[in-house]
Amino acid sequence: MSDTNLQRLVDEVVAEVRPAAGAAGLQVVVADHDEWPTRVRLDEPAVRRSLSQALDFVIGALPVGTITVRLDPENEDRGLWKLSVGSLDPAD
């Protein structure tokens, strides 16, 4: 585990998958990016790999729409955060 710039990590992973998403007619956005904590303690290779795999899965499964990467407080007292990947159907 190391102190990591989470915004940079997410930006790098999203930049890697954007061409595949665009080729599939999808858009990838990061929600409330500026409100995220900059430095967090995490296993960077594991988080990078998990985020990349989650985005690849959604890109392969979603026919149209927007893929959103979010960070939400899981347990603010303990400083825990939840990074999630989801889709928004344009019909919603």
Protein Blocks (a to p, Z undefined) as FASTA:
>chain_A
ZZddfklmmmmmmmmmmmmmmmnopacddehklmpcfbdcddfklmmmmmmmmmmmmmmm
mmbdcdddddddfblmnopacdddddddfkZZ
